[in-house]
Amino acid sequence: MTRSHTGPTPEEIKEKHDLEEALEEGLEETFPGSDPVNVTQPAPSRGDGHVKRSD
């Protein structure tokens, strides 16, 4: 059975909205895209002496 052109279902609309929100959040979290990702933890500096770090 094929659907007529009645438009998207509420489930399809919600799924598309959720995907768009996830994409927007991912873009905001990685902006600006030209900056490289830092995958290492820098050594503590003198100013970080008061900060406790868990290893």
C-alpha distances in whole Angstrom, upper triangle without the diagonal:
4,7,10,13,14,16,16,16,20,19,18,21,24,23,24,27,28,28,29,32,33,33,36,37,38,39,41,43,43,45,47,45,48,50,50,49,52,51,55,57,60,63,64,67,70,68,66,68,67,64,63,60,59,58
4,7,10,11,13,13,14,18,18,16,19,22,21,21,24,26,25,27,30,30,31,33,35,35,36,39,40,41,42,44,43,46,48,48,47,50,49,53,55,58,61,63,65,68,66,64,67,66,62,61,59,58,57
4,6,8,9,10,11,15,15,14,16,19,19,19,22,24,23,25,27,29,29,31,33,34,35,37,39,39,41,43,41,44,46,47,46,49,49,52,54,57,60,61,64,67,65,62,65,64,61,60,58,56,57
4,6,8,11,12,16,17,15,17,20,20,20,23,25,25,26,28,30,30,32,34,35,35,38,40,40,41,43,42,45,47,48,47,50,50,54,56,59,62,63,65,68,66,64,67,66,62,62,60,58,59
4,6,9,11,14,16,14,15,18,19,18,20,23,23,23,26,28,27,29,32,32,33,35,37,38,38,40,39,42,45,45,45,48,48,52,54,56,60,61,63,66,64,62,65,64,60,60,58,57,57
4,7,9,12,14,13,13,16,17,17,19,21,22,22,25,27,27,28,31,32,32,34,36,37,38,40,39,43,45,46,45,48,48,52,53,56,59,60,62,65,63,60,64,62,59,59,57,56,56
4,7,9,12,10,10,13,14,13,15,18,18,18,21,23,23,24,27,28,29,30,33,34,34,36,36,39,41,42,41,44,45,48,50,52,56,56,58,61,59,57,60,59,55,55,53,52,53
4,7,8,6,6,10,11,10,12,15,15,16,18,20,20,22,24,25,26,28,30,31,32,34,33,37,38,39,38,41,41,45,46,49,53,53,55,58,56,54,57,55,52,52,50,49,49
4,5,5,6,9,10,11,12,14,15,17,18,20,21,23,24,26,27,29,30,32,33,35,35,38,40,40,39,42,42,45,46,49,53,53,55,58,56,53,56,55,51,51,49,48,49
4,5,5,6,9,10,10,12,14,15,16,18,20,21,22,24,26,27,28,30,31,34,34,37,38,39,38,40,40,44,45,47,51,51,53,56,53,51,54,52,49,48,47,46,47
4,5,5,6,9,10,10,12,14,15,16,18,20,21,22,24,26,27,29,30,33,32,36,37,37,36,38,38,41,42,45,48,49,51,54,52,49,52,50,47,46,44,43,44
4,5,5,6,9,10,11,12,14,15,16,18,20,21,23,24,26,27,29,31,30,34,35,35,34,37,37,40,41,44,48,48,51,53,51,49,52,51,47,47,45,43,44
4,6,5,6,9,10,11,12,14,15,16,18,20,21,23,24,26,27,29,29,33,34,35,33,36,37,40,41,44,47,48,49,52,50,48,51,49,46,46,44,43,44
4,5,5,6,9,10,10,12,14,15,16,18,20,21,22,24,26,28,28,32,33,33,32,34,34,38,38,41,44,45,47,50,47,45,48,46,43,43,41,40,41
4,5,5,6,9,10,11,12,14,15,16,18,20,21,23,24,27,26,30,31,31,29,32,32,35,36,39,43,43,46,48,46,44,47,45,42,42,39,38,39
4,5,5,6,9,10,11,12,14,15,16,18,20,21,22,25,24,28,29,30,28,31,32,35,36,39,43,43,45,48,46,44,47,46,42,42,40,39,40
4,5,5,6,9,10,11,12,14,15,16,18,20,21,24,23,27,28,29,28,31,31,34,35,38,41,42,44,46,44,42,45,44,40,40,38,38,39
4,5,5,6,9,10,11,12,14,15,16,18,20,23,22,26,27,27,26,28,28,32,32,35,38,39,41,44,42,39,42,41,37,37,35,35,35
4,5,5,6,9,10,11,12,14,15,17,18,21,20,24,25,25,24,26,27,30,31,34,37,38,40,43,41,39,42,41,38,37,35,35,35
4,5,5,6,9,10,11,12,14,15,16,19,18,22,23,24,23,26,27,30,32,34,37,38,40,43,41,39,42,41,38,38,36,35,36
4,5,5,6,9,10,11,12,14,15,18,18,22,23,24,22,25,26,29,30,32,35,36,37,40,38,36,39,38,34,35,33,33,34
4,5,5,6,9,10,10,12,14,17,17,20,21,21,20,22,23,26,27,29,33,33,35,38,36,34,37,36,33,33,31,30,31
4,5,5,6,9,10,11,12,15,14,18,19,19,18,21,22,25,27,29,33,34,35,39,36,35,38,37,34,34,32,32,32
4,5,5,6,9,10,11,13,13,17,18,19,18,21,23,26,27,29,32,33,34,37,35,33,37,36,33,33,31,32,32
4,5,5,6,9,10,13,13,17,17,18,17,19,20,23,24,26,29,30,31,34,32,30,33,32,29,30,28,28,29
4,5,5,6,9,11,11,15,15,15,14,17,17,21,22,24,28,29,30,33,32,30,33,32,29,29,27,27,27
4,5,5,6,9,8,12,13,14,14,17,18,22,23,25,28,29,31,34,32,30,34,33,30,31,29,29,30
4,6,5,8,9,13,13,15,14,17,19,21,22,24,27,28,29,32,29,28,31,31,28,29,27,28,29
4,6,9,9,13,12,13,11,14,15,18,19,20,24,24,26,29,27,25,28,28,25,26,24,24,25
4,6,6,9,8,10,9,12,14,17,18,20,23,24,26,29,27,26,29,29,26,27,25,25,25
3,5,8,8,10,11,14,16,19,20,21,25,26,26,29,27,26,30,30,27,29,27,28,28
4,5,6,9,11,13,16,19,20,21,24,25,26,29,27,26,30,31,28,29,28,29,29
4,5,8,9,13,15,18,20,21,25,26,27,30,29,28,32,32,29,31,28,29,29
4,6,9,12,15,18,20,20,24,26,26,29,28,28,31,32,30,31,29,30,30
4,7,9,12,15,16,17,20,22,22,26,25,24,28,29,26,27,25,26,26
4,6,9,12,14,15,18,21,22,25,25,23,27,28,25,26,24,25,24
4,6,9,11,13,17,19,20,24,23,22,25,26,23,24,21,21,21
4,6,8,9,13,15,17,21,20,18,22,23,20,20,18,18,17
4,7,9,13,15,18,22,22,19,22,23,20,20,17,17,15
4,6,9,12,15,18,19,17,19,21,18,17,14,14,13
4,7,9,12,15,15,13,15,17,14,14,11,12,10
4,6,9,12,13,11,14,16,13,14,12,13,13
4,6,10,11,9,11,14,12,13,11,13,12
4,7,8,6,7,10,9,10,9,12,12
4,5,5,7,10,10,12,12,16,16
4,5,6,9,10,13,14,17,18
4,6,7,9,12,13,17,19
4,5,5,8,10,13,15
4,6,8,10,13,15
4,7,10,13,16
4,6,10,13
4,7,10
4,6
4
